[in-house]
Amino acid sequence: PEALQPARLEGNSAFQRKDYDTALAAYTKAIDLLLNNSTTATSPEDNLTVLYSNRSAAYFSSGDFTTALKDAELAVDAFLPTQENATKSSLAKAHYCCGKALCGLGRYEEAVKAFRSGADVAGTPSSKSELCRELAKAEKWVLESQGTYDFPELWRESRKRPNTKLYDHVDYFGPVEVAQVGNGKGRGLIVTEDMEAGRLLLACKVLKLQIIFRKRTEAS
């Protein structure tokens, strides 16, 4: 039988150098070998939970969050505690991949559940720590996607990293929509329901806007 490990290692190597197409092809080959019972497993990493998780990570890194989620769910479903070469660390990784894909799709509440499930079965302190960090981030994103931002913390963050443009915060869109405004006046942003004074309408690239506001405030 053809050995599984070379295909998996080829996928790992390609993933590390960000050659995701090659990684996907290699992981798919390894999965097919295992599903067709035409391979020999020589490593604890040679199981479907690990391979689906690896392919999920490759899909995620290439921006295909939907397929990444499908593979991550297959990884969770494939886990068999009594199966040879199966470990709880591989199940934790599968839940981690589920959470990352769900975040990519904007499904933050489901991501919280996935990261929490992973943290519950994490086999090492480092794995548990990483899952807990992602869990805390997803919990924050749940609130932000509902319009609840910790503005004092955003301010402190911008003071620490004023030249950094990429922040771990998500957009919020309240009861607003783009629609035709008046006769021949073009399109504009309108609210779709009665609003109380001070209510947040939307937040998009909020940290960048916040930094601009800070600079203008200091200038004045």
N, C-alpha and C positions, 0 to 999 in steps of 0.2 A: 504493500500500500504506500501511496505517496505520503511523505511526512508533512504534518500540518505546520510544525514550528517555522520552517523557512518562509512560508507565506505570511504568517503572522509577523515575523520579524521584519520582513520586507515592508509590510504595512506600517509598522512602528517607525522604521527608518524614514520612510517617505513622509509620514506625519510630522516627524521632528523637523524635517527640512521644508515643511509646508507645501509639499507636493501632494495635495489632497486627492487629485484624480488617481494617482498611482496608489495611494493608500487605500482608497475605496476599492479599487480593483483587487488589490492583494487581500484585503479583509474579506471581500466577497468570495474570492477563491477559497480561502480558508473555511469560511462558513459552509460553502457548497461541499467541500471535501468532508466536513464533519456530518452534514445532513445526509450525505450519500453513503456514509459509513465506508469511505474509501481512503481513510487516513489512519495514521497512528498518532496517538496523543503522547507526547514525551515530556510535557511540562504542566505544572498546575495552571498555567495560563491558557491551556488548550481546552477551552470549553465554550459553549455558545454564549453564556452570559458575558464573558470577557470579550469575545469577538464581536458580538452585537454592540456592546458598549464602545469598543474601539471604533467601529464603523459609524456609530452615532456621533462620536466626537469629531470624526472627519467630516461628516455631513454638517454638523453644527459650525465647524470652522470655515466651511465653504459657503455658509449662509443659508443652507437648506434646513430650516428649523423643523418643518413639518416631517420630513423624512427622518431627521435626527430623533424626533420624538417617537416615531414608529419603531425605529431600531432599539431605542432605550426601553420601550415597553416590552419588546420581544426579549431583551436582555433580562428584564425582571421576571417575565413569565418562564424563561428557560432555566432559571435557577432551581437546582434540586439539592437540598442540603445533604442528602445521602449519596449524591453522585460523586464518583471519583474525580479528583481535580477541581472540585467546586469549593470555594471558600466564601465566608461572609464578606470579605473585603471586595470580592467581585460583585456581590449583591449591592453593597454600599455604593460602588462605582456606578452601577446601573441606575440606582435612584438619583445619584448626582447628575448623570446624563439626562435623565427625565426632567429634573429641575431646571437645568440649563436650557434645554430645548423649550420648555414651557415659558421660561422668562423671555426667550427670543420671540415667542409668539404672543407675548403680552398677557399670558395667563398666570398672573402672579400668585393668586390664592392657591391654585393647584400646585405651583412650584413650591410653595411653603410646605405643603403636605409631602411632596417628594423629597425635599431636603431633610425634613424631619424624620421620614422613614429611613433615609440613608444614615443619618446621625445615630439612630437607634440601633443599627446593626454594624456600625463602623468597627473594624477590628483593631485599628491602631489609633493612638492619640492624635497623630498628624492628620489622618483621614477624618476623624471626628471633628477636629478643629476646623479643617477646610469646609466641611459640610455645615458646621455651625456658623461660619462666616457667611456662607452663601444663604443660609436660612435667615440670618439677620438682615441681609441685604434684600432678600425677597419680601420679608415682612415690611421693610421700609417702603419698598416699591408698591405694595398693596395700598398703603396709606397715600402715597404720592399720586397713584393712579386715580384715587378718589378725591384728590384736591387738598390733601393734608400734608403740608411741607413744614419741616422744622427750619423756619427762616433764620433764627439766630445761629443755628449750626451751619447753614449755608453761608452766612456772613463770615463765620470763623474759618470755614473751609477756604473761602476765597482769599482771606487774608494770608493763610498759610501758603496757598498755591496760586498766586495771582496770574501767572502766565500759563497755567494749565487749562486746556480747553475741554478735555474729556473728563467728565465727572459721572459717577454712578448714580444718576437720578433719571427718573422717567417723566414723560410728558403727561399733562392732564388737560382734558377738553371737557368743559362744562356744557351747560345748555346753550350752545352757540352753533351756528351754521353759516356757511357762505351762501348768499342768495341774491337775487336781483333786487336792486334798491331803486325805487322811484321809476319815473319814466325816462329811459335812456341814460340813466346815471351810472350804469354799469353794475358790477357786483360788489357786495360788501359783507362784512361780518355782522350778523344780527343775533340777538338773544331770542330764545324760543319760549321763554316763560318769564313771569314776573320775578324780579331779582331784588334781594335785600341789599342795601348799601354795604359795601365792604366785602361782598362775596367774590371769591376768585372765579374769573371767567375761564381762563386757560393759562397754561404754563408750558411753554415750548422753548427748549434750550435755556431753561430758567437760570442756570448758573452763569451763562455768558451775559445774559441781560442783567443779572445781579451785579456782576463785576463792572459793567458799564455804568450802572447806577452809582456804585461806590466811587468810581473815578470822578464822575460828575459832581458827586457830593463833596469830595475832597477839594475839587477845583473851585467850588463856590465858597 
